[in-house]
Amino acid sequence: MLDVLLSQAAARWAFDPADGIQVVNAERLTATPIEPTRPLLIVPAETLLAPGTSASPSNAGPLPGRNGPTGRDPITVLARLYPSGHTVARLEGRAGSTTIEGLRPADLNGPLYLPPASPEHAVATPWALPWISTRLRQPDGCPWDREQTHETLRKHLLEESYEVYDALAAGATPALAEELGDLLLQVILHAQLAAEEGVFDLTDVQAAIGSKIVRRHPHVFGDAEARTAGDVNRQWERIKSAERLAAAEAAALADEAGSPAPPKSALDGISPSLPSLAASQEMQERAANLGYDWPSIEGVLDKVREELDELRAAGSATERAEEFGDLLMVLVNVARKEGIEAEAALRSANDKFRRRFRSVERQAADRGAALRDLDFAALDELWDAAKVEERSPQVEEARR
């Protein structure tokens, strides 16, 4: 039966089966990866069975990555993957055709054939962006994209990362989906540039992170045990330490002189471009996961007082700068011990200062005064008023 359907589709739509076709069980469509730029044949389960056998009930859930609120029935999945006017042909003697927009559940009771969608219209699959990126880099593509290098794209990567970071404050929103897409594009572009140089491509990127995650979760994909998040963090650092040692040994073997490479540190891999608060917290978390940590928060708070005293006692600008850095480092340790993300906490404090300062400016303007003409006591009074205003029910509701 399947051979007959393939012959019908090939004759009617002039595609070569030797180039490949996707054959999907209609009952398992939501759990099946589909590439819209390839021909697709959707058949009822009985079409794929040997004579005299019956289909077992499917308990396959939605395909991971396609399991959001609008991906749980076959027709909705097809509507997300294909343009609304894309043709859906009925086979096996069934007359006519319909479109994705006109598709109804009854249509899935018989075989259907979907011709390939053009790549620029099949944008909801993992391979759409790589195709678009490649197309833009062609001689007849986009002049801006053709001029880009790894170096010129660096600033865009940082910008998009921060925009995602900001969007995360509101949780799962459509805006977050858009910002994640912008960030993903940066990954695709760098993989495209490397592929053009013959160094690596997107498959290497996916394989590297996939194998790393599996390797570092032996309590999920192996026989190791990790009952708490703390167990996972300690196991993670042990695995990374072993990986660094293996990398150092491999580098030593590759060294023509045979001289041993310096041992890798647990702090290697923390980007020097990372914001200082975030870098400090990451370093301290790695050290703590290897056992280098204060037994309790009280010891860290005592260290804060000690660093404050040293800052007060500093005799030169250089010493004050150094002691101030030490104080910040200990404060980040306080945040880590309390489960606070230091970078996010300071951003929140910055936002609060920004709101209150704008209120001070507005209050001064209402009085017909310039900030520079007010003494500290008057400014402090306006600041206190801004704090009271911020705590009013109306303002709190507006901020939500």
Contacts in CASP RR format, 6 or more apart in sequence:
PFRMAT RR
TARGET T0000
AUTHOR 0000-0000-0000
METHOD contacts of the structure
MODEL  1
MLDVLLSQAAARWAFDPADGIQVVNAERLTATPIEPTRPLLIVPAETLLA
PGTSASPSNAGPLPGRNGPTGRDPITVLARLYPSGHTVARLEGRAGSTTI
EGLRPADLNGPLYLPPASPEHAVATPWALPWISTRLRQPDGCPWDREQTH
ETLRKHLLEESYEVYDALAAGATPALAEELGDLLLQVILHAQLAAEEGVF
DLTDVQAAIGSKIVRRHPHVFGDAEARTAGDVNRQWERIKSAERLAAAEA
AALADEAGSPAPPKSALDGISPSLPSLAASQEMQERAANLGYDWPSIEGV
LDKVREELDELRAAGSATERAEEFGDLLMVLVNVARKEGIEAEAALRSAN
DKFRRRFRSVERQAADRGAALRDLDFAALDELWDAAKVEERSPQVEEARR
1 47 0 8 1.000
2 23 0 8 1.000
2 43 0 8 1.000
2 47 0 8 1.000
2 48 0 8 1.000
4 92 0 8 1.000
5 41 0 8 1.000
5 43 0 8 1.000
5 47 0 8 1.000
5 91 0 8 1.000
5 92 0 8 1.000
5 111 0 8 1.000
5 113 0 8 1.000
6 17 0 8 1.000
6 21 0 8 1.000
6 41 0 8 1.000
8 91 0 8 1.000
8 92 0 8 1.000
8 113 0 8 1.000
9 15 0 8 1.000
9 21 0 8 1.000
9 39 0 8 1.000
9 41 0 8 1.000
9 89 0 8 1.000
9 91 0 8 1.000
9 113 0 8 1.000
10 16 0 8 1.000
10 17 0 8 1.000
12 89 0 8 1.000
12 113 0 8 1.000
13 39 0 8 1.000
13 89 0 8 1.000
13 113 0 8 1.000
13 115 0 8 1.000
15 21 0 8 1.000
15 39 0 8 1.000
15 115 0 8 1.000
15 116 0 8 1.000
20 38 0 8 1.000
20 39 0 8 1.000
21 38 0 8 1.000
21 39 0 8 1.000
21 40 0 8 1.000
21 41 0 8 1.000
22 34 0 8 1.000
22 35 0 8 1.000
22 38 0 8 1.000
22 39 0 8 1.000
22 40 0 8 1.000
22 41 0 8 1.000
23 41 0 8 1.000
23 43 0 8 1.000
23 48 0 8 1.000
24 32 0 8 1.000
24 34 0 8 1.000
24 40 0 8 1.000
24 41 0 8 1.000
24 42 0 8 1.000
24 43 0 8 1.000
25 32 0 8 1.000
25 43 0 8 1.000
25 44 0 8 1.000
25 45 0 8 1.000
25 48 0 8 1.000
25 58 0 8 1.000
26 42 0 8 1.000
26 43 0 8 1.000
26 44 0 8 1.000
26 45 0 8 1.000
26 74 0 8 1.000
26 108 0 8 1.000
26 110 0 8 1.000
26 112 0 8 1.000
27 44 0 8 1.000
27 45 0 8 1.000
27 55 0 8 1.000
27 58 0 8 1.000
28 45 0 8 1.000
28 58 0 8 1.000
28 60 0 8 1.000
29 42 0 8 1.000
29 74 0 8 1.000
29 77 0 8 1.000
29 78 0 8 1.000
29 108 0 8 1.000
30 60 0 8 1.000
30 61 0 8 1.000
30 62 0 8 1.000
30 63 0 8 1.000
30 66 0 8 1.000
30 71 0 8 1.000
30 72 0 8 1.000
30 73 0 8 1.000
30 74 0 8 1.000
30 77 0 8 1.000
31 58 0 8 1.000
31 60 0 8 1.000
31 61 0 8 1.000
31 62 0 8 1.000
31 63 0 8 1.000
32 63 0 8 1.000
33 63 0 8 1.000
34 40 0 8 1.000
34 77 0 8 1.000
34 81 0 8 1.000
34 125 0 8 1.000
35 122 0 8 1.000
35 125 0 8 1.000
35 127 0 8 1.000
36 81 0 8 1.000
36 82 0 8 1.000
36 114 0 8 1.000
36 116 0 8 1.000
36 117 0 8 1.000
36 121 0 8 1.000
36 122 0 8 1.000
36 124 0 8 1.000
36 125 0 8 1.000
37 116 0 8 1.000
37 117 0 8 1.000
37 118 0 8 1.000
37 119 0 8 1.000
37 122 0 8 1.000
37 125 0 8 1.000
37 127 0 8 1.000
37 131 0 8 1.000
38 116 0 8 1.000
39 113 0 8 1.000
39 114 0 8 1.000
39 115 0 8 1.000
39 116 0 8 1.000
40 113 0 8 1.000
40 114 0 8 1.000
41 111 0 8 1.000
41 112 0 8 1.000
41 113 0 8 1.000
41 114 0 8 1.000
42 108 0 8 1.000
42 111 0 8 1.000
42 112 0 8 1.000
42 113 0 8 1.000
42 114 0 8 1.000
43 110 0 8 1.000
43 111 0 8 1.000
43 112 0 8 1.000
44 108 0 8 1.000
44 109 0 8 1.000
44 110 0 8 1.000
44 111 0 8 1.000
45 55 0 8 1.000
45 58 0 8 1.000
46 54 0 8 1.000
46 55 0 8 1.000
47 111 0 8 1.000
49 55 0 8 1.000
61 67 0 8 1.000
62 68 0 8 1.000
62 71 0 8 1.000
62 72 0 8 1.000
62 77 0 8 1.000
66 77 0 8 1.000
66 80 0 8 1.000
70 76 0 8 1.000
70 80 0 8 1.000
71 77 0 8 1.000
71 80 0 8 1.000
74 108 0 8 1.000
75 103 0 8 1.000
75 104 0 8 1.000
75 105 0 8 1.000
75 108 0 8 1.000
78 88 0 8 1.000
78 100 0 8 1.000
78 103 0 8 1.000
78 114 0 8 1.000
79 100 0 8 1.000
79 101 0 8 1.000
79 103 0 8 1.000
80 124 0 8 1.000
81 122 0 8 1.000
81 124 0 8 1.000
81 125 0 8 1.000
82 100 0 8 1.000
82 114 0 8 1.000
82 117 0 8 1.000
82 121 0 8 1.000
82 122 0 8 1.000
83 100 0 8 1.000
83 117 0 8 1.000
83 121 0 8 1.000
84 99 0 8 1.000
84 100 0 8 1.000
84 101 0 8 1.000
85 99 0 8 1.000
85 100 0 8 1.000
85 101 0 8 1.000
86 99 0 8 1.000
86 100 0 8 1.000
86 114 0 8 1.000
86 115 0 8 1.000
86 117 0 8 1.000
86 121 0 8 1.000
87 97 0 8 1.000
87 98 0 8 1.000
87 99 0 8 1.000
87 114 0 8 1.000
87 115 0 8 1.000
88 97 0 8 1.000
88 98 0 8 1.000
88 99 0 8 1.000
88 100 0 8 1.000
88 102 0 8 1.000
88 103 0 8 1.000
88 107 0 8 1.000
88 112 0 8 1.000
88 113 0 8 1.000
88 114 0 8 1.000
89 96 0 8 1.000
89 97 0 8 1.000
89 112 0 8 1.000
89 113 0 8 1.000
89 114 0 8 1.000
89 115 0 8 1.000
90 96 0 8 1.000
90 97 0 8 1.000
90 98 0 8 1.000
90 107 0 8 1.000
90 110 0 8 1.000
90 111 0 8 1.000
90 112 0 8 1.000
91 110 0 8 1.000
91 111 0 8 1.000
91 112 0 8 1.000
91 113 0 8 1.000
92 110 0 8 1.000
92 111 0 8 1.000
94 110 0 8 1.000
94 111 0 8 1.000
98 104 0 8 1.000
98 107 0 8 1.000
119 128 0 8 1.000
119 131 0 8 1.000
119 132 0 8 1.000
119 135 0 8 1.000
120 132 0 8 1.000
120 135 0 8 1.000
122 128 0 8 1.000
123 132 0 8 1.000
129 184 0 8 1.000
129 185 0 8 1.000
129 188 0 8 1.000
130 188 0 8 1.000
130 191 0 8 1.000
130 192 0 8 1.000
130 202 0 8 1.000
133 145 0 8 1.000
133 185 0 8 1.000
133 188 0 8 1.000
133 189 0 8 1.000
133 192 0 8 1.000
134 192 0 8 1.000
135 141 0 8 1.000
136 142 0 8 1.000
136 145 0 8 1.000
136 146 0 8 1.000
137 145 0 8 1.000
137 146 0 8 1.000
137 192 0 8 1.000
137 196 0 8 1.000
139 146 0 8 1.000
145 189 0 8 1.000
148 189 0 8 1.000
148 193 0 8 1.000
149 193 0 8 1.000
150 190 0 8 1.000
150 193 0 8 1.000
153 186 0 8 1.000
153 189 0 8 1.000
153 190 0 8 1.000
153 193 0 8 1.000
156 186 0 8 1.000
157 183 0 8 1.000
157 186 0 8 1.000
157 190 0 8 1.000
158 273 0 8 1.000
160 179 0 8 1.000
160 182 0 8 1.000
160 183 0 8 1.000
160 185 0 8 1.000
160 186 0 8 1.000
161 183 0 8 1.000
163 179 0 8 1.000
163 182 0 8 1.000
163 183 0 8 1.000
164 176 0 8 1.000
164 179 0 8 1.000
164 180 0 8 1.000
164 182 0 8 1.000
164 183 0 8 1.000
166 179 0 8 1.000
167 173 0 8 1.000
167 175 0 8 1.000
167 176 0 8 1.000
167 179 0 8 1.000
168 176 0 8 1.000
170 176 0 8 1.000
187 205 0 8 1.000
188 202 0 8 1.000
191 200 0 8 1.000
191 201 0 8 1.000
191 202 0 8 1.000
191 204 0 8 1.000
191 205 0 8 1.000
192 201 0 8 1.000
192 202 0 8 1.000
194 200 0 8 1.000
194 201 0 8 1.000
195 201 0 8 1.000
195 202 0 8 1.000
214 221 0 8 1.000
215 239 0 8 1.000
216 235 0 8 1.000
216 236 0 8 1.000
216 239 0 8 1.000
216 240 0 8 1.000
218 224 0 8 1.000
218 235 0 8 1.000
218 239 0 8 1.000
219 225 0 8 1.000
219 226 0 8 1.000
219 231 0 8 1.000
219 232 0 8 1.000
219 235 0 8 1.000
224 235 0 8 1.000
225 231 0 8 1.000
226 232 0 8 1.000
226 235 0 8 1.000
230 289 0 8 1.000
233 285 0 8 1.000
233 289 0 8 1.000
234 289 0 8 1.000
234 290 0 8 1.000
236 289 0 8 1.000
237 266 0 8 1.000
237 286 0 8 1.000
237 289 0 8 1.000
237 290 0 8 1.000
240 266 0 8 1.000
241 266 0 8 1.000
241 290 0 8 1.000
244 263 0 8 1.000
244 264 0 8 1.000
244 265 0 8 1.000
244 266 0 8 1.000
244 268 0 8 1.000
245 263 0 8 1.000
245 264 0 8 1.000
247 264 0 8 1.000
248 260 0 8 1.000
248 261 0 8 1.000
248 262 0 8 1.000
248 263 0 8 1.000
248 264 0 8 1.000
249 261 0 8 1.000
251 261 0 8 1.000
252 258 0 8 1.000
252 259 0 8 1.000
252 260 0 8 1.000
252 261 0 8 1.000
255 261 0 8 1.000
266 286 0 8 1.000
266 287 0 8 1.000
266 290 0 8 1.000
267 283 0 8 1.000
267 286 0 8 1.000
267 287 0 8 1.000
270 279 0 8 1.000
270 282 0 8 1.000
270 283 0 8 1.000
270 286 0 8 1.000
271 279 0 8 1.000
272 279 0 8 1.000
274 282 0 8 1.000
275 343 0 8 1.000
276 328 0 8 1.000
277 328 0 8 1.000
277 332 0 8 1.000
277 342 0 8 1.000
277 343 0 8 1.000
277 346 0 8 1.000
278 342 0 8 1.000
278 343 0 8 1.000
280 328 0 8 1.000
280 329 0 8 1.000
280 332 0 8 1.000
280 342 0 8 1.000
281 332 0 8 1.000
281 335 0 8 1.000
281 336 0 8 1.000
281 341 0 8 1.000
281 342 0 8 1.000
281 343 0 8 1.000
284 329 0 8 1.000
284 332 0 8 1.000
284 333 0 8 1.000
284 336 0 8 1.000
285 336 0 8 1.000
287 293 0 8 1.000
288 336 0 8 1.000
294 300 0 8 1.000
294 303 0 8 1.000
294 333 0 8 1.000
294 337 0 8 1.000
297 334 0 8 1.000
297 337 0 8 1.000
297 338 0 8 1.000
300 330 0 8 1.000
300 333 0 8 1.000
300 334 0 8 1.000
300 337 0 8 1.000
301 334 0 8 1.000
303 330 0 8 1.000
303 333 0 8 1.000
304 327 0 8 1.000
304 330 0 8 1.000
304 331 0 8 1.000
304 334 0 8 1.000
307 323 0 8 1.000
307 326 0 8 1.000
307 327 0 8 1.000
307 330 0 8 1.000
308 327 0 8 1.000
310 323 0 8 1.000
310 326 0 8 1.000
311 320 0 8 1.000
311 323 0 8 1.000
311 324 0 8 1.000
311 327 0 8 1.000
314 320 0 8 1.000
314 322 0 8 1.000
314 323 0 8 1.000
331 342 0 8 1.000
332 342 0 8 1.000
334 340 0 8 1.000
335 341 0 8 1.000
335 342 0 8 1.000
335 345 0 8 1.000
336 342 0 8 1.000
352 390 0 8 1.000
355 386 0 8 1.000
355 390 0 8 1.000
356 383 0 8 1.000
356 386 0 8 1.000
356 387 0 8 1.000
356 390 0 8 1.000
357 386 0 8 1.000
359 382 0 8 1.000
359 385 0 8 1.000
359 386 0 8 1.000
359 389 0 8 1.000
359 390 0 8 1.000
360 371 0 8 1.000
360 379 0 8 1.000
360 382 0 8 1.000
360 383 0 8 1.000
360 386 0 8 1.000
361 371 0 8 1.000
363 382 0 8 1.000
363 385 0 8 1.000
363 386 0 8 1.000
364 370 0 8 1.000
364 371 0 8 1.000
364 374 0 8 1.000
364 382 0 8 1.000
371 379 0 8 1.000
374 382 0 8 1.000
389 395 0 8 1.000
390 396 0 8 1.000
END
